[in-house]
Structure formats: structure tokens, C-alpha cells
Amino acid sequence: MRLARRADARAWHALQQAIYDEGKAFVGDGPASERALADRLQFAARHSATVWLAERSGELVGWCEAARLGAARLEHVAMLTVAVAEHSRRRGVGSALLAEAERWAREQRVRKLSLHVRAGNEAALALYRRAGFVVEGVERGHVRDGASFEDNVVMAKHLVAPEAPA
Ligand SMILES: CC(C)(COP(=O)(O)OP(=O)(O)OC[C@H]1O[C@@H](n2cnc3c(N)ncnc32)[C@H](O)[C@@H]1OP(=O)(O)O)[C@@H](O)C(=O)NCCC(=O)NCCS
């Protein structure tokens, strides 16, 4: 596991495309362009984002991105995205990436990890629950999937109790 850099954009784009092609996890129409991803990786720190890659035998098998919003009222929250290549699932890669993001978050004094997951994404829901995330809310009928609409689940892990002062 290591931090991503600009030169990883091509492999990251290909893995994102594969996950989009599965059609079950993400809600966007597709990954950003390779060039945009390269810029994102190059300027990640400036944009309050960090991307970790998981590799096996030199091949990219997963990633996790943590992004903090710049606003002072929200900068204690990091939004997470995690995904693992289909052939490398159920081997602890997702858990390891989440653990890495959590270690970083504690160092950065992030108080809350937050993420969104489609209600039908049982693998992700199970992964997050096992990592200590809890459901904070459900956005009903939020995600269009062909002719039907799916709920969007908002989950979080509080690293510091919400009522604790800054
Ligand atoms: C969700 C995802 C990241 C999980 O990654 P992973 O590397 O397979 O996860 P792990 O191997 O660390 O699994 C940890 C635990 O999560 C749970 N879990 C993971 N996949 C599961 C599945 N398909 N069904 C049930 N539980 C599952 C299990 O409790 C598992 O522990 P176990 O294997 O000892 O039983 C992966 O399935 C994925 O990339 N899916 C497509 C992208 C995606 O959905 N991203 C999340 C968007 S919100």
C-alpha cells in the first residue's frame, strides 16, 4: 500500500473504468479523464485529498481516496471512496485501505469519516459495518438504476464523539 502519484493516473483510470463498468457501485457516469486524474493526484494535498493505492505484484488492485472539504465548518470531516478490483476481493484489501485512511485521519485530527453507499451494495455495506461505520441516514430513491430507483445510505465513523468540543 502506498500513496498515489501523478504517474499512477493511467492505472487508476483503468481500475475506475472497470468498477464503473460493473455498474453496481458508483453513481457517476464514469471516471474523470486520465489527465484530470493525473492533475488530481499531483495537486491532491492542495485540494485536501489523499489517495492510497494497493498493489499486488506491481498491479493496481485497489484504492482509497479521502477528501476534506475546504470550508472551516466542515474540514473536520473526510469523505471516503474505496474500491478493489473484482479479482482481488475478499482478501482483506478493502479493509487494509480503510485502516490506512483511518490512521491518516487520526493523524490529521479528522473527527469524522463519512461515505455514501448504494443500498444494494451489500459487499460495501458489510465492509463498512465491520470497520465500525454506522448508518447515519438513508436518502430514499436517490439513485436511478435503469427504470428503478435505489436508496443511498449515508454512513460514518466518528473518531471523536460528536459532542466533544474542538
Ligand atoms: C466493497 C469492496 C471495496 C470490498 O473490498 P474487499 O477487499 O473485498 O473487502 P475485504 O476483503 O477487506 O472484506 C472485509 C469484510 O467485508 C465484508 N464483505 C466484503 N465483501 C463482501 C461480500 N461480497 N459479501 C458479504 N460481505 C462482504 C466481509 O465481512 C469481509 O470479511 P471476510 O472476507 O473475512 O468475511 C469491494 O467489494 C469493491 O471494490 N466493490 C466495488 C466498488 C465498491 O462498491 N466500492 C464502495 C463504493 S461505496
The ligand as a Gaussian input file, in Angstrom:
#p B3LYP/6-31G(d) Opt

LIG

0 1
 C      -16.720000      -3.179000      -1.225000
 C      -15.304000      -3.612000      -1.576000
 C      -14.402000      -2.373000      -1.568000
 C      -14.805000      -4.611000      -0.514000
 O      -13.401000      -4.828000      -0.721000
 P      -12.708000      -6.207000      -0.304000
 O      -11.253000      -6.064000      -0.494000
 O      -13.370000      -7.329000      -0.986000
 O      -13.056000      -6.276000       1.251000
 P      -12.364000      -7.196000       2.359000
 O      -11.772000      -8.409000       1.738000
 O      -11.464000      -6.342000       3.181000
 O      -13.634000      -7.634000       3.204000
 C      -13.786000      -7.268000       4.571000
 C      -15.124000      -7.766000       5.073000
 O      -16.190000      -7.077000       4.420000
 C      -17.283000      -7.987000       4.238000
 N      -17.502000      -8.244000       2.813000
 C      -16.719000      -7.862000       1.780000
 N      -17.259000      -8.259000       0.609000
 C      -18.401000      -8.911000       0.922000
 C      -19.410000      -9.541000       0.137000
 N      -19.330000      -9.618000      -1.197000
 N      -20.466000     -10.087000       0.777000
 C      -20.556000     -10.047000       2.131000
 N      -19.631000      -9.456000       2.929000
 C      -18.572000      -8.899000       2.326000
 C      -16.878000      -9.278000       4.943000
 O      -17.254000      -9.164000       6.310000
 C      -15.376000      -9.243000       4.782000
 O      -14.696000     -10.038000       5.713000
 P      -14.482000     -11.603000       5.387000
 O      -13.971000     -11.726000       3.976000
 O      -13.470000     -12.020000       6.423000
 O      -15.818000     -12.239000       5.563000
 C      -15.265000      -4.344000      -2.949000
 O      -16.270000      -5.313000      -2.979000
 C      -15.438000      -3.402000      -4.129000
 O      -14.496000      -2.766000      -4.565000
 N      -16.658000      -3.302000      -4.671000
 C      -16.903000      -2.433000      -5.852000
 C      -16.641000      -0.974000      -5.527000
 C      -17.470000      -0.541000      -4.348000
 O      -18.569000      -0.996000      -4.135000
 N      -16.924000       0.428000      -3.590000
 C      -17.634000       1.018000      -2.496000
 C      -18.487000       2.136000      -3.013000
 S      -19.435000       2.835000      -1.678000

